């Protein structure tokens, strides 16, 4: 999903430069792209928080993590 989003924003920028779309349309595309990236970062943060809580509940220490 992220690589496709990067490609779509690149195409939107090219279309803006070639006057195939207007600036407002480009801004909408950019906003949607940024919302996707923020959602991805939030989800990734939740994943690592949950993983850390799981390790804590399992009483896993740093040396045990290397064996996972």
N, C-alpha and C positions, 0 to 999 in steps of 0.2 A: 504494500500500500504506500509506504513512504517513497520508494523509488518512483512509482507512478506519479505521486503528487509532485515530486521534484521536476519530473518531465513536464507535467501539465503547467506548472508555474513558469517554466522556461518557455513553453509554447505560447502562453498568454503574453509574456514579455515581448516575444518576437512579433506576435500579432499586434500588440500595441505600437511597437516601433514601425510596423508596416501599415499602420492605420486600418487594420482589419477589425479591430475592436476599439471601443472608446475607453477613456481613462476610468470611468465609473465601473465598467465591466472588469477591467484589470484589478481595480481595488477590491471588488467582490471576490475575485479569484484569490487574490493575495490574502484577504481576511480568512477565507475558508482554509487556505493552506496553513496559515498561522494557528488557527483553531485546531486543526489536525495535529500539528506539531506540539502544541500545548497539551492536548489530550494524551498524546503518546508519552510525553515526559511525565505527566501526572500518573499514568498507568505504570510506567517503569518505576517510578518512585514508590508506588503502592506495592509493586511486586517485591522490590528489595526490602521494604519495611516488613512485609509479611514473611519473607524468607528469613530475615534476621530474628523475627519473633519466633518462628518455628525452631530455628537453631537454639534459641534461648530456652524454649520449652523442652527441647531434647537434651539440654545440658551439654551442647557441643562446644568445645573450645577451639582455639585457633589451629592447633595441630590436627584435630579431627577434621576440620574443614578441608584441609589439603587432600584428604583421602576420599572426599565426596566426588 
